[in-house]
Amino acid sequence: MIEALFYISILGILHTYLVYPLSMLILGKMFYQKSSTPNEDYQPTVEIIFAAYNEEAVIREKIIHSFTTKYPNNKLSVRIGSDASSDQTDNIISKLQKDYPNLHFKRFPGRTGKAGILNQLIKESKAELIVFTDANIIFNKNTIPNLVADMQDPKVGISGGRIVYSSFASTGISLQESTYLNLENKIKKAESDLFGKAMGVEGGCYIIRKELFTGIPPLFFMEDFYISMATMQKRYDVLFNSDATCHEDASVYSSEEYKRKVRISIGNFQNLNAFKKLIITRFFPLGYIFLSHKVLRWFTPFFLLILIPTSLWLSLSSTLYGAIAVFYGVFIVLGAVGILFSQKKWMGVLKYPGHFIHMNVALLKGFYIYLKGVKSNAWEPTKRNQQ
């Protein structure tokens, strides 16, 4: 029994962090597909929708860049919901409405949360396609046209863009997080090209057919993942468009990134509860991709905890298990050092095990909050938006 738990944990970690990513990267190169190109004969109405809370530092730039696009402005509108912002966000938006008649704004008097705001705003939209985004995500001129191009295929329900992280820091965790997310994008591109099943679009940049949006459950985190899974459940494709780029600064504050990952973790387990049946009822390709890319990764902290007693117990009877236990112990120590000294330039590659441990601790905390029950999904902008 102890040996079985040990191997289940080892194989679970190896599959989600090594075997599955490597297989997707190899197959993705073999069957690479170019993204669709914009077509002037296909220009449906598009509305950019997002929630904002105390985003005075970025909201002006966000709105201006949203309308500075190669997509026809007479087919484009922007709709913003302010979640009871207490800074100058609302005033900035109101003033910009004079310059942009297709800019719609609604202030929510009390903290509502992102999901509640999006549910309400989309009811007011008359557009055929909806672009969901965040206040600190800055579009390029080609972002919207490239996203729309994928929707020419009626089988496509969602197309997600690629977020480019504009700046890196030699301290903090910006570089490690960006490295991790860049690898994630390559895996999603392979899933998109091979199966039309990109596992999770970037919440700050994706387009969906309005009729496929059926609402986000209350008190839900990771609404972007929920929406994309619900779309694939309806047998529509979810694509990753690497040409539809936009920009965001990666966080250099480990404390801020930790809070963000805890919120993500809460949403992960909410989504697992919502879509767990797909692992059995739609095993290939959707269930297999969901299990391999996401579910096993979400369970990695539990695998890591199981490995502590099982490897120590088995090491009593085998030098091989003893060597594994020592390696595991050294990795945990290096990870702890990487977390404690994450702001130091001299840490170098030690930041990577630190980032891995940091991420899994956040998963555990998010799981604990999920079990207790979510009381609110209101959010605060991260410090990267408060410069």
Order of alpha helices (4+ residues) and beta strands (2+ residues): alpha-alpha-beta-alpha-beta-alpha-beta-alpha-beta-beta-alpha-beta-alpha-beta-alpha-beta-alpha-alpha-alpha-alpha-alpha
